[in-house]
C-alpha cells in the first residue's frame, strides 16, 4: 500500500481511537483501490460499501463517521471505477467488487468484519457473505437484490451516457476524480447491466449459506427491485431481519415519502443491529 493523501484528522489528537482519517490507495487486482480508514476500538471492524455511481464519501450523509471511528475501526473504500479508484478495464461486476474488497481487507489485516452495503455495495456483500461466510459477522443490506428483475433491466436499458443533463454531469464530477471518461464508463456500465445474467444469481439455497446476521432494508416503492425480492432474501437467509420503509424508493435511507427523518432512524437502527 502506498498512502496517497497522508493522514488528516477531523477530531481529537490523532491517536488510533479518536476518529482520525487514514486515506490511502492500494494496488489490488489490476486497479488502484482508494479507501479511507479511521479509528480503532474493539470488536470487528465496520466496512461501508457505497452504491453504484456513488463513492465512499456519500456515507457522511448517513452516519457520523467520526463518532463511529471512535468506537470501532471503520473502513470505507471507493469501488473500482468509482471516486478515486481506477478501473482500466472499464467493466464492473459485483463479484469482482467483492474480490477487491476481500483483497483490501487482507492487506489491512482485517479478518472478521461487519458491514453496511447500499445497492452495488449490498450486492457486493451478498457475494462476500457467500464466498467467505465465516468472515462476515453481521451486515445491513440496503436495496440489494438476488438477481436483476425485468423492471431493473428496463431502466438500465434506458441509460445513455451521451444524453445526461448538465446537472447529472455536475453531480458526477463532484464524486469521481478521474475525469469525464471515468464518468462515461460508469454510465455505459449502468446500461450494460441489463445484459448481465451471470453476476447476480443468488438462489434460495445459495443465500441459505450466509452465516451473518443480516438486516434487509427495502423501499416499498423501489422502481428497480420490487419488494417481493426483499421477502425472497428474508426467507432464504437464516438469520435475517426485514425492514420495509413505507414510501421508500431505491436507497430508501436517503429519502422516504412518509419518513422525512429516515436517515437518522436508519443510522441508529443499523448501529444497534450490528452491535447485536
C-alpha positions as CSV (number, residue, x, y, z in Angstrom):
1,X,0.0,0.0,0.0
2,X,1.2,3.5,-0.8
3,X,-0.7,6.2,1.0
4,X,-1.5,8.9,-1.5
5,X,-3.1,11.5,0.8
6,X,-1.3,11.0,4.1
7,X,-3.4,11.4,7.2
8,X,-5.9,14.0,8.2
9,X,-7.8,14.3,11.4
10,X,-11.3,15.7,11.8
11,X,-11.3,15.4,15.6
12,X,-9.1,14.5,18.6
13,X,-5.4,14.4,18.7
14,X,-4.6,11.8,16.1
15,X,-4.4,8.6,18.2
16,X,-6.0,5.4,16.9
17,X,-9.4,5.8,18.6
18,X,-10.3,9.4,18.0
19,X,-11.8,9.4,14.5
20,X,-8.6,10.4,12.7
21,X,-8.7,9.6,9.0
22,X,-6.1,7.5,7.2
23,X,-6.5,7.7,3.4
24,X,-4.6,5.5,1.0
25,X,-4.5,3.7,-2.3
26,X,-3.8,0.0,-2.6
27,X,-2.8,-1.8,-5.8
28,X,-5.3,-4.6,-6.0
29,X,-6.4,-6.9,-8.8
30,X,-5.1,-4.6,-11.5
31,X,-6.5,-1.4,-10.1
32,X,-5.6,1.3,-7.6
33,X,-8.3,1.0,-4.9
34,X,-8.8,4.1,-2.8
35,X,-10.0,3.8,0.8
36,X,-10.4,5.7,4.0
37,X,-9.9,4.1,7.4
38,X,-10.3,5.6,10.8
39,X,-10.5,4.7,14.5
40,X,-9.7,1.6,16.4
41,X,-11.9,0.4,19.2
42,X,-12.8,-3.1,20.0
43,X,-14.6,-5.9,18.1
44,X,-14.9,-6.5,14.4
45,X,-14.2,-3.5,12.0
46,X,-17.1,-2.0,10.1
47,X,-16.9,-1.8,6.3
48,X,-19.2,0.7,4.4
49,X,-19.8,-0.1,0.7
50,X,-21.5,2.6,-1.4
51,X,-23.9,2.4,-4.2
52,X,-23.4,2.4,-8.0
53,X,-22.1,5.8,-9.3
54,X,-21.6,6.8,-5.7
55,X,-18.4,7.0,-3.6
56,X,-17.3,6.3,-0.1
57,X,-17.7,9.9,0.8
58,X,-21.5,9.5,0.4
59,X,-21.7,7.8,3.8
60,X,-21.1,11.2,5.5
61,X,-24.7,11.9,4.7
62,X,-25.9,8.9,6.7
63,X,-23.6,8.3,9.6
64,X,-21.5,10.4,12.0
65,X,-18.3,8.8,10.7
66,X,-16.1,10.5,13.4
67,X,-18.3,9.0,16.1
68,X,-18.2,5.6,14.5
69,X,-14.5,5.8,14.2
70,X,-14.1,6.4,17.9
71,X,-16.0,3.2,18.8
72,X,-14.7,0.8,16.0
73,X,-12.3,0.6,13.2
74,X,-14.1,2.0,10.1
75,X,-13.1,1.1,6.5
76,X,-14.7,3.0,3.6
77,X,-13.4,2.1,0.1
78,X,-14.3,3.6,-3.3
79,X,-15.4,0.6,-5.5
80,X,-13.4,0.1,-8.7
81,X,-14.1,2.8,-11.2
82,X,-15.7,5.0,-8.6
83,X,-14.5,8.0,-6.7
84,X,-10.7,7.9,-6.6
85,X,-10.4,4.3,-7.6
86,X,-9.2,3.3,-11.0
87,X,-10.6,0.7,-13.4
88,X,-8.6,0.3,-16.6
89,X,-10.8,-2.5,-17.9
90,X,-13.9,-0.2,-17.7
91,X,-16.3,-3.0,-16.9
92,X,-17.6,-3.8,-13.4
93,X,-19.2,-6.8,-11.8
94,X,-20.4,-7.2,-8.2
95,X,-18.4,-10.4,-7.9
96,X,-15.2,-8.5,-8.8
97,X,-16.0,-5.8,-6.3
98,X,-16.3,-8.5,-3.7
99,X,-12.9,-9.9,-4.6
100,X,-11.4,-6.3,-4.5
101,X,-12.9,-5.7,-1.0
102,X,-11.6,-9.0,0.3
103,X,-8.1,-8.2,-1.0
104,X,-8.2,-4.8,0.6
105,X,-9.2,-6.3,4.0
106,X,-6.4,-8.9,3.7
107,X,-3.9,-6.1,3.1
108,X,-5.3,-4.2,6.1
109,X,-5.1,-7.3,8.3
110,X,-8.8,-7.5,8.8
111,X,-10.3,-10.9,9.4
112,X,-13.9,-11.0,10.6
113,X,-15.9,-7.8,10.0
114,X,-19.3,-6.2,9.9
115,X,-20.6,-4.2,7.0
116,X,-23.3,-2.0,5.5
117,X,-23.9,-2.0,1.8
118,X,-26.1,0.1,-0.4
119,X,-27.3,-1.2,-3.8
120,X,-24.0,-2.1,-5.5
121,X,-22.5,-2.3,-2.1
122,X,-25.3,-4.6,-0.8
123,X,-24.9,-6.9,-3.9
124,X,-21.2,-7.0,-3.2
125,X,-21.9,-8.1,0.3
126,X,-24.1,-10.9,-0.9
127,X,-21.0,-12.2,-2.8
128,X,-18.7,-11.6,0.2
129,X,-21.1,-13.4,2.6
130,X,-21.4,-16.4,0.3
131,X,-17.7,-16.6,-0.7
132,X,-16.5,-16.5,2.9
133,X,-19.4,-17.0,5.2
134,X,-17.4,-17.2,8.4
135,X,-15.8,-13.9,7.8
136,X,-18.9,-11.7,7.9
137,X,-20.2,-11.3,11.4
138,X,-23.2,-9.1,10.6
139,X,-24.4,-7.0,7.7
140,X,-27.0,-4.5,6.6
141,X,-28.2,-4.8,3.0
142,X,-29.9,-1.7,1.6
143,X,-31.7,-2.1,-1.7
144,X,-29.7,-5.2,-2.6
145,X,-31.1,-7.9,-5.0
146,X,-30.5,-11.6,-5.6
147,X,-30.9,-11.1,-9.3
148,X,-31.9,-8.4,-11.8
149,X,-35.7,-8.4,-12.4
150,X,-37.4,-7.1,-15.5
151,X,-38.1,-3.6,-14.1
152,X,-34.4,-3.0,-13.4
153,X,-33.3,-4.2,-16.8
154,X,-35.8,-1.9,-18.5
155,X,-34.4,1.1,-16.5
156,X,-30.8,0.1,-17.1
157,X,-31.5,-0.1,-20.9
158,X,-32.6,3.5,-20.9
159,X,-29.3,4.9,-19.5
160,X,-27.5,6.8,-22.2
161,X,-24.1,8.2,-21.4
162,X,-24.4,10.8,-24.2
163,X,-27.8,12.1,-23.1
164,X,-27.2,13.1,-19.5
165,X,-28.3,16.6,-18.4
166,X,-25.7,19.1,-17.1
167,X,-26.9,18.7,-13.5
168,X,-26.1,15.0,-13.7
169,X,-22.6,15.7,-15.0
170,X,-22.1,18.2,-12.2
171,X,-23.1,15.7,-9.6
172,X,-20.9,13.0,-11.0
173,X,-17.9,15.3,-11.4
174,X,-18.2,16.1,-7.7
175,X,-17.8,12.4,-6.8
176,X,-15.4,11.0,-9.3
177,X,-11.8,12.1,-9.6
178,X,-10.5,10.7,-12.9
179,X,-12.4,12.8,-15.4
180,X,-15.2,12.5,-17.8
181,X,-14.0,9.3,-19.3
182,X,-14.4,7.6,-15.9
183,X,-18.0,9.0,-15.6
184,X,-18.9,7.9,-19.1
185,X,-17.6,4.4,-18.3
186,X,-20.0,4.2,-15.3
187,X,-23.0,5.2,-17.3
188,X,-22.0,2.7,-20.0
189,X,-21.8,0.1,-17.3
190,X,-25.2,1.0,-15.9
191,X,-26.6,0.3,-19.4
192,X,-24.6,-2.9,-19.8
193,X,-26.0,-4.4,-16.5
194,X,-29.2,-5.0,-18.5
195,X,-27.4,-7.9,-20.3
196,X,-25.8,-9.4,-17.2
197,X,-27.1,-12.8,-16.2
198,X,-24.1,-14.5,-14.5
199,X,-23.1,-12.0,-11.8
200,X,-26.2,-11.8,-9.5
201,X,-27.6,-15.4,-9.5
202,X,-28.5,-15.9,-5.8
203,X,-31.0,-18.8,-5.4
204,X,-32.5,-19.5,-2.0
205,X,-30.2,-22.5,-1.4
206,X,-27.2,-20.2,-2.1
207,X,-28.5,-17.5,0.2
208,X,-29.0,-20.1,2.9
209,X,-25.2,-20.5,3.2
210,X,-25.0,-17.0,4.6
211,X,-24.0,-17.2,8.3
212,X,-24.1,-13.4,9.1
213,X,-26.9,-11.8,11.0
214,X,-28.5,-9.8,8.2
215,X,-30.8,-6.8,8.2
216,X,-32.5,-6.3,4.8
217,X,-33.7,-2.7,4.2
218,X,-36.1,-2.0,1.2
219,X,-38.3,0.7,0.0
220,X,-41.8,-0.4,-0.9
221,X,-41.7,1.8,-4.0
222,X,-38.3,0.8,-5.3
223,X,-38.6,1.1,-9.1
224,X,-35.7,-1.2,-9.7
225,X,-36.2,-4.0,-7.3
226,X,-39.8,-4.9,-6.2
227,X,-40.3,-5.5,-2.5
228,X,-41.0,-9.2,-3.2
229,X,-37.3,-9.7,-3.7
230,X,-36.6,-8.5,-0.2
231,X,-39.0,-11.2,1.0
232,X,-37.2,-13.8,-1.0
233,X,-33.9,-12.9,0.7
234,X,-35.5,-12.6,4.1
235,X,-37.0,-16.1,3.8
236,X,-33.8,-17.7,2.5
237,X,-31.1,-16.1,4.7
238,X,-31.1,-18.0,8.0
239,X,-30.5,-15.1,10.4
240,X,-32.3,-12.3,8.6
241,X,-34.5,-9.4,9.7
242,X,-36.5,-7.3,7.3
243,X,-37.3,-3.6,7.4
244,X,-39.6,-2.3,4.6
245,X,-39.6,1.5,4.5
246,X,-43.1,2.9,3.6
247,X,-42.9,5.3,0.7
248,X,-39.2,4.5,0.2
249,X,-37.7,4.1,-3.3
250,X,-34.3,2.8,-4.3
251,X,-31.9,3.7,-1.5
252,X,-34.7,4.5,1.0
253,X,-32.2,5.5,3.7
254,X,-31.8,8.9,1.9
255,X,-35.5,9.7,1.3
256,X,-38.9,8.2,2.0
257,X,-42.3,9.8,1.4
258,X,-43.7,9.2,4.9
259,X,-40.4,9.3,6.9
260,X,-38.6,12.6,6.4
261,X,-36.1,11.8,9.1
262,X,-35.4,8.3,7.8
263,X,-31.6,8.8,7.7
264,X,-31.5,9.4,11.5
265,X,-33.7,6.3,12.1
266,X,-31.6,4.2,9.8
267,X,-28.3,5.3,11.3
268,X,-29.4,4.4,14.8
269,X,-31.1,1.1,13.8
270,X,-28.1,0.0,11.7
271,X,-25.6,0.5,14.5
272,X,-27.9,-1.2,17.0
273,X,-28.4,-4.2,14.7
274,X,-24.7,-4.5,14.0
275,X,-24.0,-4.3,17.7
276,X,-26.3,-7.3,18.2
